[in-house]
Amino acid sequence: MKKAVSVILTAAMTASLVACGNAGGGETAGGNTGTSQAAGSGMKVAMITDYGDITDQSFNQTTYEACKAYSEANGTGFTYYKPEGDSDAERVAMIDKAVADGYNVVVMPGYAFAGAINETAETYPDVKFVALDVSEYDLEGDSSDFNGKTYDNVFSAVYREELPGYMAGYAAVKMGYTKVGFLGGMAVPAVIRFGYGFVQGADAAAAETGAAVEINYAYGNQFYGDSDITAAMDTWYQGGTEVVFACGGGIFTSAAEAAQKTGGKVIGVDVDQAATIDGSYGSGMTITSATKGLQATVQTLLTAIASDKWSEYAGQIKTLGLVSADDMSQNYVGLAPSTVWTDGFSEADYKKLVSDMVSGKITVSDDSSAEQPTATTAKINFQGNIK
């Protein structure tokens, strides 16, 4: 069955945005731990991890904490499941187990759940599936004809990663960094959009400032750091790279380990990673993070389900991005509050950048089809997969 083409977030979803606070998670393994169930409530939420686990300090952890915070605040049942490996079959097995255990809302972070959704959505028509970052391309493949059909019990949110990517690249150059790097995880559309947006932003700032900007660009071909990727980052930093946008789950560890040796800087991704990176590798290492509203999305959807408003979201894939130039809390992408503002790029400069994007004065391409990024002013050193 085909899925819907992505559409822009509606005002109704914006109006239903609920702020989400972090909640500490004590569990370290999946399956029926730490659950609670409000008397008379039929809503039970299961979160299934993608690559990594709930301590990845990125996509999984943020989704887990959002589900847990909602469930604790509202007395709904909650647990999480961790697949034994990285395959559709193992993700399907966890969905099967969650349903067998009585969970009727399943939250899944990451594009890799596309195959599992295709295999289970029609099998469990009474289960509500909430997917993050699963696009129509993931569900249908490159040969899709996008005929507009969808699963009635699935909602997926995708994000305009090119926008916070642009912001991060623009901010880094305006802050005075002229030798910057992009380290992506796997070259999947979301990561590519982050990277190509980063290049566009750095290139625009280079044109404005007249600075000679150089951009190292590579993918680690995985979503975690290791000694090989750290060695590549050592080469970057020791060769003069000043700041690296580490974009791919736990891959930030390799950038941070290398940065620590030279006093270099790092840009986080998806969530505000400043506390995590600075706490482990050195105060002031993280100059900003390019973020998505994962917590807000989870809270919005769980609230809608509990309020019997699931029909407003079911069967849709929505693209979430910038909503307001005045109220940053309404936006689903942006720079983290922990951004280290400077004379070159102040908070006022950031607000103006967002305003120019909302108004259309600044446009950012979301095309991820090119084999490598291009720039008109900055120099790009494209290295492809370094592993």
C-alpha positions in Angstrom: 0.0 0.0 0.0 1.4 3.4 -0.9 1.8 6.3 1.5 1.0 10.0 1.4 3.4 12.6 0.0 4.7 14.9 2.8 2.7 18.1 3.5 3.5 21.2 5.5 2.5 21.3 9.2 -1.0 22.7 9.7 -1.9 25.4 12.1 -4.0 22.9 14.0 -0.9 20.9 15.0 0.9 24.1 15.9 -1.9 25.1 18.2 -1.8 21.7 19.9 1.9 21.9 20.7 2.7 20.9 24.2 6.0 21.7 25.8 7.9 18.6 26.9 10.4 18.4 29.8 13.2 15.8 30.1 12.6 12.9 32.4 15.4 10.7 33.7 15.2 7.1 32.6 16.5 4.4 35.0 15.9 1.4 32.8 18.7 0.0 30.7 16.9 -2.8 28.9 13.6 -3.2 27.0 10.4 -4.9 27.9 7.8 -4.3 30.6 9.9 -2.2 33.0 8.8 0.8 34.9 5.2 0.7 33.6 2.2 2.3 35.1 -1.4 2.3 34.2 -4.1 4.8 35.2 -7.3 3.2 36.4 -9.8 3.1 33.6 -7.4 4.2 30.9 -6.9 2.1 27.9 -3.9 3.8 26.5 -0.6 2.0 26.7 2.5 3.4 25.0 5.5 1.4 23.8 8.6 2.9 22.4 10.9 0.8 20.2 14.5 1.9 19.8 16.3 2.3 16.5 20.1 2.1 16.2 21.6 2.3 19.7 19.6 2.5 22.9 17.9 4.9 25.3 21.2 6.2 26.5 22.5 7.3 23.1 22.2 11.0 24.2 20.4 11.6 20.9 17.4 10.4 18.9 16.4 7.3 20.9 17.0 8.9 24.3 15.0 12.0 23.5 12.1 10.0 22.2 12.2 7.7 25.2 12.3 10.6 27.7 9.4 12.3 25.9 7.3 9.2 26.0 8.2 8.5 29.6 7.6 12.1 30.7 4.1 12.1 29.1 3.2 8.7 30.6 4.3 9.6 34.1 2.5 12.9 34.0 -0.7 11.3 32.7 -0.7 7.9 34.3 -0.7 5.9 31.1 1.1 2.6 30.7 4.6 2.8 29.2 7.6 0.7 28.4 10.3 0.4 25.7 11.7 -2.4 23.7 15.2 -2.8 22.2 15.6 -5.0 19.1 18.4 -7.6 19.4 19.9 -6.4 16.1 19.6 -4.1 13.2 17.1 -5.7 10.8 13.5 -5.3 9.8 12.8 -8.8 11.3 14.1 -7.8 14.7 12.1 -4.5 14.7 9.0 -6.4 13.6 9.6 -8.9 16.5 9.6 -6.0 19.0 6.3 -4.6 17.5 4.8 -8.0 17.7 5.9 -8.4 21.4 4.6 -4.9 22.3 1.2 -5.7 20.8 1.1 -9.1 22.5 1.9 -7.4 25.8 -1.1 -5.1 25.4 0.4 -1.9 24.1 -1.8 -0.1 21.7 0.4 3.0 20.9 3.8 2.3 19.3 6.3 5.1 18.9 9.2 4.5 16.6 12.2 6.9 16.0 14.1 6.7 12.8 13.8 6.0 9.1 14.9 2.3 9.6 11.4 1.5 10.8 9.9 1.9 7.3 10.1 -1.8 6.6 8.7 -2.8 9.9 5.7 -0.4 9.4 5.1 -1.9 6.0 5.0 -5.4 7.6 2.9 -4.6 10.7 0.5 -1.6 10.1 -2.2 -3.6 8.4 -1.7 -6.6 10.7 -2.6 -4.5 13.7 -5.3 -2.0 12.5 -6.3 -1.1 16.1 -2.7 -0.1 17.1 -1.8 3.5 16.6 1.7 3.9 15.2 3.7 7.2 15.7 6.8 7.4 13.5 9.5 10.0 13.6 11.7 10.7 10.5 10.0 8.0 8.4 9.3 9.6 5.0 7.3 8.5 2.0 10.6 7.8 0.3 11.6 5.4 3.1 8.2 3.7 3.0 7.9 3.4 -0.8 11.4 3.4 -2.1 13.0 5.3 -5.0 10.6 3.9 -7.5 7.5 5.3 -5.7 4.7 6.7 -7.7 3.3 8.5 -4.6 -0.4 7.9 -5.3 -1.5 9.4 -2.0 -2.6 6.3 -0.1 -1.5 5.7 3.4 -2.0 3.4 6.4 -5.0 4.7 8.4 -3.3 3.9 11.7 0.1 5.5 11.0 1.3 9.1 11.5 4.8 10.1 10.6 6.6 13.4 11.3 9.6 14.4 9.1 11.6 17.5 9.5 13.2 20.2 7.4 16.7 19.3 8.5 18.2 21.7 5.8 17.0 24.7 7.9 18.8 24.0 11.2 21.7 22.7 9.1 21.9 26.1 7.3 21.6 27.9 10.6 24.5 26.0 12.1 26.8 26.6 9.1 25.9 30.2 8.9 26.3 30.7 12.6 29.7 29.0 12.7 31.2 31.2 10.0 29.7 34.4 11.4 31.2 33.5 14.8 34.6 33.6 13.0 35.3 29.9 12.3 36.7 29.6 8.7 37.8 26.0 8.7 34.7 23.9 9.5 33.7 20.3 9.0 30.6 18.2 8.5 30.7 14.6 9.8 27.5 12.7 8.9 26.4 9.3 10.0 25.0 7.3 7.1 24.3 9.2 3.9 20.5 8.9 4.2 18.2 11.8 3.2 17.8 13.4 6.6 21.6 13.4 7.2 22.2 14.7 3.7 19.7 17.5 4.2 21.5 18.5 7.4 24.8 18.5 5.6 23.8 20.3 2.5 22.0 22.9 4.5 25.2 23.3 6.6 27.2 23.9 3.5 24.6 26.4 2.1 24.7 28.4 5.4 28.5 28.4 5.7 28.7 29.5 2.0 26.2 32.3 2.5 28.1 33.6 5.5 31.4 33.4 3.6 29.9 35.5 0.9 28.7 38.1 3.4 31.9 38.3 5.4 34.4 37.8 2.6 36.2 35.1 4.6 38.1 32.3 3.0 36.0 29.4 4.3 37.0 25.7 3.9 34.6 22.9 4.6 35.7 19.3 5.2 32.8 17.0 4.4 32.5 13.2 5.0 30.2 10.4 6.2 31.2 7.8 8.8 28.9 5.3 7.2 27.4 4.4 10.7 25.6 6.1 13.5 28.3 5.7 16.2 31.8 6.7 16.7 34.8 4.4 16.8 38.6 4.5 16.6 38.7 4.7 12.8 36.4 7.7 12.7 38.2 9.3 15.6 41.5 9.0 13.6 39.9 10.7 10.7 38.7 13.5 12.9 42.2 13.8 14.4 43.4 14.5 10.9 40.8 17.2 10.5 41.4 19.0 13.7 45.2 18.7 13.6 45.0 20.0 10.1 43.3 23.2 11.2 39.6 22.4 11.3 38.1 24.5 14.1 34.6 23.1 14.5 32.8 20.0 13.2 29.1 19.5 12.9 28.7 15.9 14.1 25.5 14.7 12.6 24.5 11.1 13.2 23.5 9.8 16.6 26.5 8.7 18.7 29.0 9.6 16.0 29.6 12.8 17.9 31.9 10.9 20.3 34.6 10.6 17.6 34.4 14.3 16.8 34.5 15.3 20.5 37.4 12.9 21.3 39.4 14.5 18.5 38.4 18.0 19.4 39.5 17.5 23.0 43.1 17.0 21.9 43.3 20.3 20.0 40.9 22.6 21.8 38.5 22.3 18.9 34.7 22.8 18.8 31.7 20.7 18.0 28.2 21.3 16.8 25.5 18.9 18.1 22.5 17.5 16.3 18.8 16.6 16.7 18.7 17.7 20.4 20.6 20.1 22.5 23.8 18.1 23.1 25.8 20.8 24.9 25.5 19.4 28.4 26.3 15.9 27.1 29.4 16.8 25.1 30.7 19.5 27.4 30.2 17.4 30.4 32.2 14.5 29.0 34.8 16.2 26.9 35.3 19.8 28.2 33.4 22.9 29.0 32.6 25.2 26.1 33.3 22.6 23.4 29.8 22.8 21.9 29.1 26.1 20.2 25.5 25.1 19.2 23.2 22.2 18.2 21.0 22.0 15.2 17.7 20.7 16.7 14.4 19.0 15.8 11.3 19.2 17.9 11.2 15.5 18.8 9.9 16.0 22.3 7.2 18.4 21.2 6.1 16.0 18.4 5.8 13.1 20.7 3.9 15.1 23.3 1.5 16.5 20.6 0.7 13.1 19.2 0.2 11.3 22.6 -2.0 14.2 23.8 -4.0 13.9 20.6 -4.5 10.2 21.1 -5.5 10.6 24.7 -7.9 13.4 23.7 -9.6 11.3 21.0 -8.1 13.5 18.3 -6.1 10.8 16.6 -8.2 11.2 13.5 -6.6 14.6 12.9 -3.2 13.0 12.4 -3.8 9.3 11.4 -2.9 8.4 7.8 -0.6 11.4 7.3 3.1 12.2 6.8 3.8 15.8 7.8 6.8 17.9 7.2 7.6 20.0 10.3 9.8 23.1 10.1 9.5 26.8 11.0 6.2 28.2 12.0 6.9 31.6 13.7 9.5 34.3 13.5 8.2 35.8 16.8 7.6 32.8 19.0 10.5 30.4 18.7 8.7 27.8 20.9 6.4 27.1 18.0 9.2 26.0 15.7 10.0 22.4 15.1 13.6 23.1 14.0 16.2 25.6 15.1 19.4 26.2 17.1 19.6 25.0 20.7 19.1 27.5 23.6 22.6 26.7 24.7 24.1 28.3 21.6 27.2 30.4 22.6 26.2 33.8 21.2 29.0 36.1 20.1 29.4 39.6 18.7 29.6 37.9 15.2 26.4 36.0 15.7 24.1 37.2 18.5 20.7 36.0 19.6 19.3 39.0 17.7 21.1 37.8 14.6 19.6 34.4 15.0 16.1 35.7 15.4 16.6 37.8 12.2 17.9 34.7 10.4 14.7 32.8 11.4 12.6 35.7 10.4 14.2 35.9 6.9 13.6 32.1 6.5 9.9 32.4 7.5 9.3 35.3 5.2 11.1 33.6 2.3 13.8 36.2 2.0 16.2 33.3 2.6 15.5 30.0 0.9 17.3 26.8 1.6 17.3 23.9 -0.9 16.1 20.6 0.5 17.3 18.6 -2.6 19.4 15.6 -1.3 19.7 13.9 -4.7 23.2 15.3 -5.7 26.1 13.1 -5.0 27.9 15.8 -3.1 27.3 19.4 -1.9 28.3 22.4 -3.8 29.2 26.0 -2.9 29.8 29.3 -4.7 32.2 31.0 -2.3 33.5 28.4 0.2 35.9 25.6 -0.7 34.6 22.1 -0.1 36.9 19.1 0.5 34.4 16.2 -0.1 35.7 12.9 1.2 32.6 10.6 0.8 32.6 7.7 3.3 35.6 7.6 5.5 34.9 4.0 6.5 
